[in-house]
């Protein structure tokens, strides 16, 4: 195995392990009593770090800078409030569809986010709060087999929305290209999961 293949495989293993842990936890929760569920939440996810990304929770309409609708997102707290799950449904083929899981990893003391698209793409990133923004970075292998550095920044806006900027770099962060630049606004519309 080459170094980049080994690295990608290791990242893939970690993402698969994360998804497995979430699914296993979901199965265990259904077997617990309501009292044990409340105890699990207060024990594992009550620290302030677990609530740093709560500003991303909601039903959102996403717009570009010219106020063109890009799609809709639904973000919920799941797994006793320990995990954020996002469902994205884009307007038109170019905006795609997918889901993500975000959680605070108490052992590594950082946030982890894994995006999985309806096109079969997986993009895992890690990070944390920088000022009032959630910033996460990680590597992704693009369609050409090139290793790209990805960075996504979520920033709450004064009007109760969120600015989400997803960029990539082929030169280790010297120059960046925008993948997704969206202004999220609360909406009453609820998308289907």
N, C-alpha and C positions, 0 to 999 in steps of 0.2 A: 504494500500500500504506500502511495506517496504521502508526503507530509500534509498536503492540502486535502487529499482524500481521507486520510486518517483523522484530520481535524474535523472535516465535515461529518464523518461517521460518528465521531465523538459527540458533536453537537446534535446530530440526529438521535443518538442514543439518549442524550439528556432530555430532548423534547419528547421522545417516546415515553420515557420514564415519567415525565411531568404529566402527560396525558393519561397514562396508566394510573398514576396516583390520584388524579382528580376523579377518574371513573371508579376506582376502588373506593374512594372516600364516599362518593355518591351512593354506592351500594351499601356501605356500612351505615350511613345516615338513616336510610330507610328502615334499618333493623333496630335503631335506637328509639328510646322513649323520648317524648318532648322534653322532659327534665334533663336527660343526658345531653340532648342537643344544645340546650341553653347553656349548660355548663361548659361544653366543648367550645362554644363561641366565646364566652367570656374568658376562658383560659388561654386560648391560642391566638385570638385575633382582636384583642381589646387594646393593645398598645397603640399609641398614636401613629406609628409607622404604617399600620394596616389601613389607616384612613387617609393617607396622603393623596391617594388617587381617587377619592370619592367624588371629586368634581367632574369626573368623566362619566359617572353614572347618570343615565337618563335616556329619554327618547329624543333623537336628534335628527334634524334636517341639515345636510351638509352642503355648503355653497362654496364656489370658488371666489376669487377676489372681485370678479365682475358680477357677482350675485346670481350666477347660473347654478341651478340645482345639480349637485353631483350624485346624491343618493341619500339614503337614510340609514341611521345606525341605532341600535338598541343596546344599551349597556346595563347589565344587572349585576348585583352582588349575589353570588351563589356560594354553595358549600359553607354554610353558616356564616356568611359574610366575609370569608377569607379570600375569595377569588372573584375577580371581575370577568364576566363573559360578555363579549361584544358580538353582535350579529350585524353584518354590513350588507346592504343591498344597493348596488349602484344603479344609477340611471344610465341605461345604454350599456352595450358590450364593453366599451372602453373603461368603464368604472367598476366592472366585475362584482364579485360577491365573495363573502368569506366570513370567518369567525376568528376571534382571538380569545386567549386566556391571559390574564395579568394577575400576578400575585406577589406579595412581599415574601421573600425567601428569608425566614428568620435565621437560618443557619449561616447563609452567606451575607446577610444584612444588606440586601439590595432588592430592587424590584426586577421581576422577569416578565416578559411579554412574548407570547408566541402567536404569530399570525399564520393562519392556514387559509389558503384561497380555494375557490371553486375551480381554479385552473391547475391545482395540484402543487402550488408553491407553499413553502414553509419558510418563515422568516423569524428566527428567535433573536431577541435583543434583551439586554440587561442595563440597569442603571438606577437612577433615583432622582430625588428632588435637587434642582439647581435653581436657587432663588425660589420663585413661585411656579416654576415649570417642572414637569416630569420629563426627564431626558433619558432615553435609552439608546444604546448602540449595540451593534453586532455584525457579524459577517454573513453573507448570503452568496450563493453561487448562481450567477445569472444564466440566461439561455445560451450564451456563448461559452459557458464554462469558466468565466472569469470570476474571481473572488472580489465581491464588492463590500465595502464598509457601508452600513446603513445606520442612520440616526433618525429617530422620531422624537419630536418635541410636542408635548401637549401643554398649552398655557391657558389657564382660565382667563376669561375676558370680563371687564367690568359689568357687562350686561347679562351675566350669568351663562354665557356661552363658553366655548372652548376653541382655541386655534390649534389645529393639528398640522404639523409640517413634517413630512417624511422625505428625507433626502438620501442620496447615495453618492459614493466616491470610489473611483477606480485607482486613485493615487494615494490612498491612505489618509485622506482627509484634507489634502491641499486644496482641491477643487470639489465642488458639490453640484449635483443635478437634482432638481426637484422631481419626486415621484408623485407626491400627493400633497396638495396645499389646500386645506379646507377650513372653513369657518363653520363650526357647529352651533346651531340654534335650537333651543328646546322646541318641541312640537308635540301636539296631541296625537298625531298619527303614530300608530304602533305597527311596526313591521312584523311579519311572520318570521318565526325562527326557522 
